[in-house]
Amino acid sequence: MNKIFYSLAVFFGLTAFNAAEATEIKGLPQPDLQQSSPALMELLNNRQSVRAYDKDKAIDDQTLSEILWVANGMNKRGTRTIATARNEQNLKVYVLYEDGIWFYNAADNQLEKISAENAIGFTAEQQKFVLDAPLHLIYTSSDGHWGHDHAGSAYQNVYLYATAKGLATVIRGLINTQELHRALNLSDDEFVIVHQPIGYPK
Ligand SMILES: Cc1cc2nc3c(=O)[nH]c(=O)nc-3n(C[C@H](O)[C@H](O)[C@H](O)COP(=O)(O)O)c2cc1C
């Protein structure tokens, strides 16, 4: 009897928890797909890794939306802004803020809060400049074969967008993947790939 009561309590407890979490959603503005930009060859020529950010200059929601969209958004064909093996679209992008961890739901163009933990410190243990960036992307996958390729496509798109917009970024592998795996509540078959801080140059 106790066991049944316990199971029901756990079930309803978890359901309530998920429902409560699902309400923490941040809708994103539509990315502006008509904006002009420097020519592709010029962007590639100017692309660089930048490791010093203006910690007082935030990234606005329009820019945030466009960064996420270039990284892994849905395009007009219903595929992604990056190619994915067998069109499995299984790269995941998370945003780390001080108030918690947010999952980018590309189909609904929104961020969904998955945790209230501030996990930014786990990206900065070996490179403190990271802490000045106002925006932190984490790329994860469950695809052991192609996951890294997908992340590479996504972070290169972000590099090019950053170059076009006068933003600063660097892709980073020097992160505490174990702690991030825990903080992001990833399953055993998922893994953290890389971290991409983004901000305005100092
Ligand atoms: C997979 C990968 C991991 C990287 N990890 C780091 C890192 O942890 N920290 C860092 O400062 N730069 C990191 N970088 C950036 C490289 O150091 C940088 O791309 C390289 O020095 C060339 O400079 P550029 O990007 O300005 O052309 C990484 C780059 C790649 C592709």
The ligand as a Gaussian input file, in Angstrom:
#p B3LYP/6-31G(d) Opt

LIG

0 1
 C       37.386000      22.624000     -31.411000
 C       38.043000      23.906000     -30.950000
 C       38.279000      24.110000     -29.607000
 C       38.837000      25.310000     -29.173000
 N       39.006000      25.512000     -27.837000
 C       39.461000      26.699000     -27.395000
 C       39.539000      26.975000     -26.005000
 O       39.187000      26.150000     -25.154000
 N       39.980000      28.188000     -25.615000
 C       40.354000      29.149000     -26.510000
 O       40.738000      30.234000     -26.094000
 N       40.292000      28.927000     -27.854000
 C       39.849000      27.732000     -28.314000
 N       39.718000      27.498000     -29.656000
 C       39.986000      28.588000     -30.611000
 C       41.302000      28.399000     -31.343000
 O       42.369000      28.595000     -30.439000
 C       41.368000      29.381000     -32.507000
 O       40.350000      29.091000     -33.422000
 C       42.707000      29.352000     -33.210000
 O       43.723000      29.844000     -32.361000
 C       42.716000      30.151000     -34.493000
 O       42.392000      31.502000     -34.234000
 P       41.189000      32.219000     -35.007000
 O       39.906000      31.480000     -34.637000
 O       41.195000      33.624000     -34.522000
 O       41.461000      32.080000     -36.460000
 C       39.204000      26.301000     -30.103000
 C       38.977000      26.069000     -31.464000
 C       38.393000      24.903000     -31.883000
 C       38.129000      24.712000     -33.348000

